[in-house]
Each structure stands twice: as C-alpha cells, then as structure tokens.
Amino acid sequence: MISFNIHGVSVSNGIAIGKAHLISNALLEVVHYQLDSKETSKEIKRLSNAINDVKKDLLRIKKQLQKNSSEEFIAFIDTHLMILADKNLSEKTKKIIGKDNCNAEWALKKQVDFFINKFEQIEDEYIKERKNDVIQVVERILKVLLGHPNQANQINNESSTILVAHDISPADALQFKKHQYAAFLTDMGGSTSHTAILARSLNIPSIVALQNARDLIKNNEKIIVDGDQGIVIVNPSEDILEEYQNRKNLWKIEQKKLAKIKNIQCKTLNNEKIELLANIEVPSDIESVKDNKASGIGLFRTEFLFMNRKELPNENEQFEIYKSVVKAMKNKTVVIRTLDSGADKLTSADTSISSNPALGLRAIRLCLSEPQLFNIQLKAILRASKFGKIKILIPMLSSLSELRQTKLLIERAKNSLDNKKILYDKKIKVGGMIEVPAVAINADMFAQELDFISIGTNDLIQYTLAIDRTDDRLSHLYNSLHPAILKLINLTIIAGKKYNKEVSICGEMAGDSKLTKFLLGMGLKHFSMHPSRILTVKKQVLNSNIQKLKPLSAKILKTKESNNIETLIQKINQ
C-alpha cells in the first residue's frame, strides 16, 4: 500500500487515527437513459415522491433538533427546506424530464449543473458556499432516487471511523451528534462554511477543502487526521503511526492540563491583566465561550441574521437575538459588529453583483448606502444595550468621512428611540475595525475619533498583500508575518496608546498561540479569537513577562525578511 499525504483547511483541531468510511457522491453516479414519452409522467411522479421524502426527512430532523439544539442549527435545515421548495429546482427539472424524455436523476443533474454554472460566475466565497447548499439538497434527492441508505447512520465502531465525503450537508452533520465518529474530511467547504461551524461544535478533528480526498482514499483504508496542521496521512507507515499515536496521547494530556487553567486569572508573570475574548458566529457559540472562561465577546458577527432568507430581519427579531446574547453573558463585554457583508449576499436586495466583491459595496459601505437597513440594526443594538455591556464595532472603515457619517446615523437612531422613550445605554462605545491599510497608516487620526479599535488581521493581510485569502493557489503567499503587516499593526497599537484607546486584535493572528508572546511584547492586551483557542493562548500569557518580551518584539519589528522573523518568533517562544 502506498502512503501519501493530502493537505486541506483545518476547521477543528486534534488528532484522529482510524479507518476511512466513504460517503457516496450521488452526483457522480448519475447515468442518462432515454424514456418512452408515455413513461415521463411516472418519472415526474417519482421525482415528486423523492422530493417529498427528503422534505419529510428534513422536517423529522428539524423536530428532533427543536428539543435540544440551538436556533442556527435549525436555520441550516430551514435553508435546505427553502431550496427544496424552490420551483426553479423542482418544476424546471420536471420540464426537462418531459422535454428530453429522460430519467429524473439526469434531469435533476442537468438542472443543478445550470445552477452551479451561475454560481461559478461569481467570485465570492460566501456565494460559493451557498452553491454547496444547493448541491447538498440535490444529493439528498438523488440518494432517494438511487435507493441509497443513510450511510452515515450505518457504521459500527464509530470511535475509530473517519467519515470521508465530497461534502457533508448540515442535516447529515447535525445527526453526527448522536454518534462518536473520530473525525470527518470533505473535499468541499471553507473556514466559514456550515460544515466548518458544525465541525467546531462537534469538537472532533475536521479538515475541509481537500479537493479530491474522496477519490484518492479507499474505503477502510487506515488514515491519520492531523487537525492541527490540516494534513491527512493515508496508509501511514508503522513509524509514522506510532509517532502520531504518541502525539494523540500527548494532545489528550495537554487538553486535560489546559482544562486546569480555566479558572485561573489571566495575568502575565509580571502581573499584567490580559483580556481574552471570544469571536462568535451565532448565539449558540456562547456555550463554548462560557466553557472556556472568555472575558467576554470581542466580535459578534451578525451576518447570520441576514443570509439565506427571503426577507431581511426586522428590528424586533434582531433585538431579541442581541438581547439574548448580552443577557447570557451576564454584564460581560459584548462587541457587536454591524453587518459585514456585500450586497451580493443579501438575497432580498435588488442589487448588482460587484466584479470584485471584496473591494465592492460591502460592510459599512453597504450600510451607508442603505440607511434604512442600517438604522434598523442600530436601533436593535441600542435597545439591547439596556440589558448589558454592549459596544458597537464598525467594519471596513476606509475614511474619516465614513466614520463621521456612521456616527451621525447612530445619533439619529438614538434620537428615534428617545422620541419613543425607549431606554438604551446613552454612553455606548463605538469602535472601528482596522482592516484597510489606509486606515492603519492613518490610525492616529482614527484613534482620536473612536472609543476603541479592533484590528481585523484577516482582511488587513488580504488587502495589504493583494492576496485572496480564500484562493488555495495563493495560500503560500498569505503571510501574517510579512514586515508590512507587522508595521501596520504596530502603528495601530502606538496610536491607541497615544490617545489612551483600547486596542484589540480579532483576526486569526489573535488565536495563534505561537504569536501570543510577540503580540504581548508589542503592547497588545486584548485578544479576541475562536473560543476553542482561548486556553492555548492563555497558557502562553501565564508564562509571559511583558517587560522581557518588549525588546524581543522590538527586534522582530526591525527585521526585514519574513524568514528571519519566523526564526525570531521561534526563539521568543523557547
């Protein structure tokens, strides 16, 4: 047996060793056959029955989830039900059967290929992930038509079983909760996909975006999943197997050790308090936030409220969500980021698609161009501030003019609530994200007009280096330790200190424990990250002396080459 490695995107850490179980890719199994014109009505009925069966199955899953799962998981199912009810899928497929006298499977594949082609014309990661939702629904219909069983539920020895699929739908992944699989791998997906969100909630090693793992891996082959590095090792040698078994054991021991520091106050060796906050995507993430003893929520992404729906959320719906989060945090800080998505992601908005969505009408630009939409969200956030410590965070600022317009709209939202005698926190703080190089360079000016600053390193790196962070072909160029990136971060920290404004970092760099000591030495005292990374970063904080780290960090900032910077980062962690 040949041993080989496959690289992908890690979405949930840990190490798993077990046998592969391949989930079929129904789309690849579809064959075309001609029907007699008299048989098309029966074929259309067969398609209708299959769609109804899938609908019943999804409703059954939804009913089970309503007993013990959070709202956003149910929303995943609702999204698939909405796609299932779309006449562009069902009725047009039926027309293809009648017109071409072909089998239902082929007609369905033909229609979904049309959808995929439309999606592929849009270069946007979120839109691509919505394409995957359509594919997942079609896969479920095809499996019924082809007579496939629910393979995920027919596996023994689950604890040593690693699921390998082209993609895993939220409906399937949600059912994994009642099983104990070792890990799962998918060809599709990204760090923001439904699969990724669910992987983190399942707390098992998971890797996505493997491209062709399902074709390369055979059923029952022994594989190792390195969720830390995003590597899959197929048919490992005995030496590698032994090494990873030791790593797995050490990882388990390390997790037990980390659990012991949960309740220890987050202070450095020289007694400086460091705030470790959590990034959350959906309200149910609060459970993980509390479990990892985060200081609060440093970034609440509100986009989930606006996606995959026919109508945009009204003020009361948003208010209830924000209120539930802030009340659950019991007066700990909750930083709510206003809508950070493009017009192309709002299904109910009648807007044209930007040729370059990352640089188009998105985030605060969209909100300022749609003041009514923005006003509704601002009033909902303000109303929720009555129930706890809320801060407002503005994404993708690029000019002082945008900031001042935003402040004006916040004041108008306040006046509207005042007129209705609705209570809110009149001293609510407004911060801005530093993710556009122009703002980082002028951080001194922005620090004077903001209450706090949050550095969004993901987009800052993308925009500074002109690299699409979702493009696998350019991943080797996406470098968080590029000297230009470090200079921009440093400029922001200096500006914050000058005007006594709190500066936090909320991108992936915040949760990278290898960078914790370096960032502490730069002067950062507020970190916001995925809840699962809090304890590993906390361990670094507890073993750090900021006074000793300052000269080492200063030396790194003066270094011109990324390779040399990486070497110095290794030394600072020794």
N, C-alpha and C positions, 0 to 999 in steps of 0.2 A: 504493500500500500504506500502510495506517495503522500508525503507530508507537505503541506503548503499553508500559507497564511493569507487571510483576506482582511483588508482594512476598511473600517466604516466610521460612523459617528457614534460615540458613546453617549447614551442618554441616561444610563443608570449604572453606578459603579458596582464593583465587586468582581469576584472570580467564580466561574461555574465550570464544572467538568461533568460531561455526560454524553449520552447518545442522541444523535440528531433525529428529530421526527419531522418529516416534511409535510407541510400543509399544501394541498393541491392548489395550483393556479388554474382555475376553471377556464379563464380566457384563452389559455394556450391549448386547451383540449377541445375547443370547438371545431367541428367539421361542417362542411357545407354539403347539403344534399337537396335535390330537387323534389318538389311535391306535385302531385296532380292537383289541378285547380279546385277540384271537389274536396280536397283534404285541408285546404287552407283555413276553413272555418274551425275545424277541430284543432289545428295548430295554434290559432289565435286564442281559443279557449284554454289550451294547455299553458300558454303564456300567462293568461289572466289568472289561472289557478296557481301558477308558480308565484306570481306577484302577491296574491292573497296569502299564500303560505308564508312568504317572507314577512309580510305585514303582521300576521298573527304571531310569528316567532319574535319579531321586534317588540310588539306590544306585550308579549309574555315576559321578555327580558326587562322591559320598562317597568312592568308591575312588580317584578322581583326587586328591582333597584329602588323603587319608591319606598320600600320598607326600611332599607338600611344604607342607602347611598346618597351622595350629595347631588345638588341640582345640576351642576355642569355635566356630570356623567349622564344624567337623564337627557340633557340637552344634546349630547352626542347622538343618542338614539332618535331624538326628535328631528335632528338634521337628516338622518338616513330615512326616516319616515316621510319627510318633506320631499326628498329626492325621489322616493318610491312613488309618491303621488303626482309627480310632475308629468304632465301629459306629453311633454317633449320626449320623455323616455318611453312610456307605455304606448300611447296612441300612435306615435310615429313608427315604433317598432312593429306594431300590428299592420300598419300601412305597407311596410316593407315586405312582410310575410305575404300580404295579398297581391302586391305588385310583382314581386320576384318569384312567387311560388316556392319559397324556401323555408327551411326549418326555423323554429323560433330561436334557437341558440345562435344561428348565423345572423339572423335579422337583428338580434339584440347586440351582438358583437359589432355589426355594421354601424348601428346607431351610436354605440359608445365610442367607437373609433372616430366618428364625426365630432362627438363632444371633446375627445382628447385632442384632436387636431385644433379645435378652437382654443382650448386651454393652453396648448403649446405655443400659441402665437403671443401669449402674454408672459413677459419675463418678470415674474414676481413669485417669490417663494410661497407666500400665503395662498395665492391663486392656485399654484401647483398642488398644494396640499388639499384644496377643495376639489381638484380633479380626482385626487385619490379617494375622496368620499364617494364620488360617483362610481368609480371603479369598484369600490368595496361593496356598494349596493348591488351592482350588476353581477359581481362574483357570487353573492348570496342567491340571486335569482337563477344564475346558471347552474349552481350546485344542486338546486332543487330540480331543474330541468334534466340535468345529467344523472340524477339519482345518487348524488354523493351524500354520505352521512356527515354529521358534525364531527369532523375528525378530532378536533381539539378535546372533545369530551370522551374519547375512546382510547385513552392512553393509560397504561399501568406504569408503576414505578416512576411516578411523576417527579419525585425529588431528584432524579438523575436524567430527566428528559429535557432536552433543549429544543424548543419549537423553532423551526426554520420556515419562513414563508416569504413569498414575494411582497406581501403586505398583510397586515393584520387589522381588521376593522375594529373600531371602538366596541361594537357589540360583542365580538369574539373576545377581545382583550378583557372586557369587563367581567366576562364569565370565568376568566382565569383566577379571579379572587377566591373561588371556592376550591381551587386546586393548588398544588405546591410545586409548580414547574421550576426547574433550575435557572432557566434564562430563556429569552427569546431573541431571534435575529430576523431582520427583514431587509429586503433589497431596497425598499422604498422608505420614505419618511425623512424627517429632519428634526432638529432640536426643538422646533416649535409645533410639530405635528401632534395630532391627537394621540398617536401611538407613543410618542415621547412623554407626553403628560401622564398617560396611564402607566407607562413603564416606571416612572418615578414613584407613582402612588403604590404600585405593586412591590416596590423595593426589591427587585431582583435584577441581576446584571442583564443589560439590554444594549444591543447595538443596532442602529438603523443605517440606511443609505449604503448597504454593502454591494449594491448594483446587481451582482449575479450570483450571490451565495446559494440561492435555491437551486440553480443549475449545476453548480460546482460540487455541492455537498450531496452525498448519497444517504439514503435512509439507514439509520442505525450506525452510521459512522461515528467513531469517538471524536469529540471536539472539545476544545477549551475555549471559553469565552472570557477574554480579559476586558472587563467593563471599564477598567481604569484607563487603558490605552486605546480602546476601540479596535482590538485585534481579535480575530478568530483563527485558531490553530486547528487544522483538520488533520486527523491521523497523526497525532504527536508521537515522537519517539519516547521510549521509556525514560530517558534522561529529562526531557522537557516535561513529561507528565509528572515525574517526581518533583521537579522544581516548582511547577505550578500547584501541586498538591500542598507543598510546603508554604507557598505564597497564600493559598486559600486558607490554610490553618492560621498563618500569621495575620491575615486580614480579619479573621473572626476574632482573634485575640485582641487586635487593635480596636475593633468595634466595641468590645467589652470595656477596654481601657477608656475609650472616648466617652462611653456612657457614664463613667465615674466623674467626669469633669463637668457634667451638665449643670450642676447646681453651684459650681464654684464661680465666684465673681470674676468677670472678665477684666483682669488687670495685668499689666506688664510687671516684670521683675522690679522695675523702679517705681512701681505703684501708680502708674498712669492708667486711668479707666478708658477702655476701648469699647465702642458700641458696635455690636454685631447684629445687624438687622436682616430681615428676610425679604426676598423678592417673591411675590405670589402672582399666579396667573388667574386663579379662580378662588372663590371663597373657601372651598374645602381644603385648600392648602394650609389653612390656619391650624389644622390639627398637627401637621408637621412642624409648623412654626413654634407652636407651644411645646411639642415634644422635644425640640432641640434648644429650647430655652432662649429664643431670639429676644433681643432687646425691644423689638417692635417690627413694624413692616416699613422697609425703606423704599419699596417700589411695588405698588399695587397696579398691575396692568389692567386697564378697564376695557380692552378691546373685545374680550369675550362677549360682552353685553351687546355688541353691535354686529357680530358676524352671524352668517347663516340664518337670516331671518327676513321675512317679507317686509316688516315694518320696524323702524328704529325704536329703541326703548324710550318710553315716556319718562317724565320726571319722577313720578312715584315709584316706578319699577327700579330705576337707578338708585333713588333714595333708600329704598328698602334694602338693597344689596350693600350699599356703602354703610348704612346704619348697622346691619348685621355683622359686618367685618369689624367696625370700630368698637361695637359693644363686646364682641368676642375677645378683643384684645385688652379689655379692661383698663382703659386710660393709658395704654402704651401708645407710642407714636405710630400713626398710620399715614404714610405718604401716598396720596392718590395721584397717579399720573393721568392727566387728561388724555383724551383719545389720541392714540399714536398709531394711526393707520392712514392709508390713502383712500381717495375717493373710489378707487377701483375695488376696494374691499367692502364697501358698503352696498350691499345687494339692492337696497331700496332707493339708492341715489341714482338719479339720471345724469351720470357724468361720463365723460370720455376717458378712456384708458391712456395714461401717460406712457410715452415710448420708453421712459426710464423712471419707473415708479419710485425708486429710492431717492431721486432728485426732483420728483414732481410734486403735485398737490397732495401733501400728506401732513400728518401731525398738526402742529399749530397753524400751519399754512391753510390746511383744510378747515380748521375750526374758525379761523378769522374770515374765511371766505363763506362760511356757513354759520353766521352769528346766532341764528335761532337754535341750531343743533347744539352749539357751544353753550348758549345760555341755559338750555335745559340741563346739561350736565353740570354746569357751575352751580346752579340753584340746588340741584340734588346733593352735591358735595357739601355745600354750605349748610343745608338743612341737617345733614348727617353730623356736621361738626358740633352740634349741640350735645351729642352723645359720647364724645371722646376727643382725643387729641389728634386732630387731622391737619395735615399740611397739603397744599396743592402744588403739584410739580408740572411744569410746562415743558413739553418735549420739543426738540429740534429748533430751538431759537437760533436765529442767524443774524438778527439785528436788534438794536435798541428800540427801533420803531415798532417791531413785532411785540416786544415786551411791554411797551407802553400802551399799545392797543389792547393787549391782553388784560393789563391792569384796569384799564377803563371799562372793559366788559365785565370784569369781576365786580367793580364798583356798581355797575348797573344792575347786576344780579343781586347784589346786597340791597340796593335801593328798592328793588322789586319785592324782596322779602320783607323789608322794613315797612313798606306800604301795606302789606298784608299782615303785619305784626307777627311774623314767623321768626322764631328765635334761631340764632346761629352764633358761632364764635366770631365776634367782630374783630378780633385780633389774629385771625387765621393767617398763618405764614404762607407766602408764595415763593417758591423756588424755581430754578431753571436748570435744564439739563445741558451740560457741556458735551456736545457730541458733533458739533460742526467746528472745523478748525478755525474759522474766522472768529468764533466766539471765544475759543480757548486763547487765541492770540490777544484778544481784547478782554480777557477775563477781568482785568482791573476795573473796566467801566461797568461790566455787568454785575460784579460783586457789590458795587455801590447801590444798585437799584433792586437787588434780590435779597430775600430774607435768608436764603440758604442756597447751596449749589450742589448738584449731583453730577458726577462725571459718568457719562454713558460710554464706556470704553469700546463696546462692540461696534457702534456706528462711528465713533471717533477714529478708530483704526481703519474702518472701511473707507471713510471719506478722505482721510489723510493720505493713505497709500493707494487710493483709486483701485481697490480690490473688492469685488463682490464676495462677501464672506460666505455666501451660500454656494459658490461655484467650486466644486471639488477639484477642478483643474488648476485652480489658483491657491489652494489651501496652503501650499508650501511657502507662498509669499505673504500670507496673512500673519504678521509678526507683531505681537503685543510689546516686544522689547526693542522695536525699532527706535533709534535715538530720537527721532522727531516726535514719536508718540510720548516718550518719557518727558521731553521738554514741554509739550503741551499740558500734560498732567501737572508738571511742576509749576508752570505758570499759573495754573488754576489754584493750586494749593497756596502759592505765595499771595495771590490776590485775596483769597479767603482770609488768610492770617492778617493781612494788612487792614482789612475792614471788619475784622472780628466776625466773619460769617462762617457758619458750619459748612464744611466741605466733605462730601461722602463720595464713594465710588460704587457704582451699582452694575457694572458690566461683568463679564466673565472673569476679568482680572481679579475682582474682589474675592471670588471664591477659590482662586488658585493659591493653595497654601504655600507653594514654592515662592510666591511673590509677596507673602504677608510681611515678612521682616523688612524687605526692601521698601515697601509702601509705608510701613511704620516709621522707618528711618527718614522717609521723605516728609513726614509730618501728618499723614492721614490717621484719623482717629475714629472714623465712621465708615463701616463696610457693610454693603448690602448684597446678599447673594442668595442662591437657592438654599432652602432650609437644610437640605442634606449635607451641605458643605460647611455649615456653621461650626461644628465641633472640631473638624480638622484644622480650620483656621484658628479657632480658639486655643487649640493646643500650641500653635505657633506663638500666639500672643502671650500666653502664660510663661513661655520660655524666652521671652524677648526683653532686652534692656534698650529702650529707645535712645538713651544717651550714647551708648556704644554703637548703635546702628547708624546714627546720623552721619559720621564721617565715611562709613562704608557706602551708604546710599549716595552721598555727595560724589564719591569716586565713580560710581556707576553712571551718574548723570553726566559726568565729564567724558565718559568713554564714547568713542566714535563708531565702533564696529559692533554689530549685534552679537557676533560670535564671542567677542571678548566680554560683552555684557552678560551673556549666558554663563560664562565661566565664573564671573564675579558673583552672580546670583547663587551659583552652587556653593561658593565659598562662604557667603553670608549665612547660608543655612547649615553649615558644618558646626 
